[in-house]
Amino acid sequence: MENTSERELDLRERRVGRLIAVTPFALLAASTVLAFATGDVPWPNVRTLALVALTAVLLWTVSGRRQGWIDRPGVAIAFIVALVVMIAILGTISGWFAGFFGFTGYVYSWRLLKGGWRYLGVTATALATVNGYLGGPGDLAPGSLLLRLSFVVTIVVMVVVFSHLGEVTADRSAEREQMVRRLRETIRENEGLHAQLLVQAREAGVLDERRRIAREIHDTLAQGFVGIITQLQAAERSGAGGEWRPRVDNSLRLARENLTEARRSVDALGPAPLESAALPEALSDLTSRWARLHGVRADFTATGEVRPLRDEVAAALLRTVQEALANVAKHAGAERVGVTLSYMEDVVALDVRDDGVGFDPARGPSPRPNGASDGDSDGARGGFGLTSMRQRVAGLSGILEIESASGAGTAISVVVPAAFEGDPW
């Protein structure tokens, strides 16, 4: 559409240019017809027709300004002098030439000449046309000279004023056209940038969703499957004794919880434990159930004034504890675990500590020989669980630190800004 508009504008400019080129010939022809039709010049008058033909040839030399010679220094002045002379001669033959064709002298003087030469050309044309209006030089009486001078001054002033106005209008039109072109270019650039931003936003959204799903699968399904496998392996080792039933029951419970969490992950909902309880109660219940399931002593402690946190903060802290406890079960071989949630004025802190075998934080934990080798292993998978925790905490502008050494246990500390319900985000 923009290219079509530009083509229409160029076509309109070419039409105007052709009209301007033809107008002098039309004025010359109209003046000739009126001179013969009104009887100012008897038909046929060979001298008048010859002068008209010579003037037409003179006009043809600059018609449409196709000839480059007119731009040479001095040539334009010579052309205007010749044109004014022809206007003066034809004006003395008939006033129609002065009245109609004389207009071309003003146009060409202003278009072709520069600086002070413009005003000289316009003045000379005014003298020639006024002389034709008044039927020749006439007498030199003061009244006649004053009348002629008044006509000349008036015409020159009007031509200069209107010519300047025309130039100002043309300049402003050119400026507007240039602004419109720059605006169109800017719009095209913005459209390209907008499309690029949409693609980037779409790719970022897809990447964020993939990360979310990966974290949810790891923090819920993968951990649940590891627990199920662990319980089934323990039931298998117990043989036909009476201890296999609790293991199977635990496996069934974990399977049901896994199914619920899977559905909630698909719907992008928060963890199920936070639906019916606040974060401290959900963490206390999570810690107790984990202790019963794995036969390891685990204690939960909450300090400070408990206040309801925003859903995304509470969910991230709960998932962090789930991942930390899952790592303890898979790698630590611990006998005691402590989970502490601390409410402070500006931040909320979470600590998970165990007295297990520890590991090198730079390399990540390795699975224990007697652990759930068939399940998910952070060591085998490059520590995705730790990466998941870091991503969750970083998404809340928080800090996660891991302290561990071989034989010295492990401590995971998380500090996030205190974003309570009702506070501006």
C-alpha positions, 0 to 999 in steps of 0.5 A: 500500500505504501509503495502504491501511494509513492507511485501515485505521488510520483505520477502526480508530480510528473503530470504537474511537470508536464502541465507546467511545460505545456502552459507557456505554449498554450498561453502563446497560442491563446494570445495569438488566436485572440490577437487575430480573432479580435482584429488587433492583428489582420489575418494573415500577418506573416511577421506576427506569425514568424515572431510567434514561431520564433518565440515557440522555438525559444520556449522549446529550448527549455521545455521541461528543462530537458536541456542541461545547457540552461543551467550553465552560468549566463545562459539562463540570463541570456534566455530571459533577456531574449524572452523579455524582448519577445514579450515586449515586441509581441506586446506592442503588436497586441495587448493580448500577448502582454496580458496572457503570454507575458505571464511566462516571463515572471515564471521563467525569471523566478525559476531560472534566475538566482539572487538579485537577477530574479528581481531584475528579470521580474521587473523587466517582464513587468516593464514589457507587459505594462508597455503592452497593456498601455499600447506602447511607450506613449508620451513621457509626461510625468503623469504617464510615467507615474502611472506606468511606474505604479503598475510596474511596482505593483506587479513586481511586488505581487509577483515577488510576494506570491513567488516567495509564498509558493517557495515556502509552500513547496519547501514545507510540502517537501519537508512533510513528504520527507517526514512522511517517508521517514515515518514510513521507514520507522513504521516498517522498522518498528513492524520488523522489531515488533515481529522479532520481539514477538518471536523472542517472547514466544520462544522465551515463553516456550522455554520458561514453560519447558523449565517449569514442566521439567521442575514439576516433573522432577520435584513431584513425579520423579521423586514419587517414582523413586519413593515407590521403587524404594518401597517396592524393593524393600517389600521384595527384600522382606519376602513372605514376612509380614513387613511387605504390606506396609511397604506396598501400602506406602507405594500405593499412597505415593502413587496416588499422591503422584497422580494428584501432583501430575494433574496439578502440574498439567494445570499449572496449580500449586502444590496440593499440601498448600491448599489446606494448610499454611506453609509451616504446617505443610512443611511439618507434615512433609517432614513427618511423612518423609521421616516415617517413610525412610525411617530417619529422624527429621525435625521441623522448626518454625521461628519468627512471626508466621505470616501468610506468604504469596503462593509462588513464594510458599510453593518454591520453598515447599518444593525446595524442601521436597528436593532437599529431603529427596536428596538426603534419602538418595545420597546422604545416608543420614541419621538425623535431619533438621528443617528450619523455617525462619520469618524475619522482617524483610526476608524468609529463610529456610535451612535443611541440614543433615549429618550424612556423608556429605559431597563436593558441591562443585561436583554434585551428589553421587548415589549411594551403593545401597540407594534407589539405583533404579530411580532418579539420580542427581549425580547421574543426571548432572545435578538437575535437582540442585539446578531446579532449586537454584532456578526456583530461588532465583525466580524469587530474587533469592539466594541459595547456598550449599555447604557440604564436605565429605563426611561432614553432612550437608546444609542447604540455606535459602533466603528470599524476600519476604513477599507476604499476601497483600503486600505490593509485588 
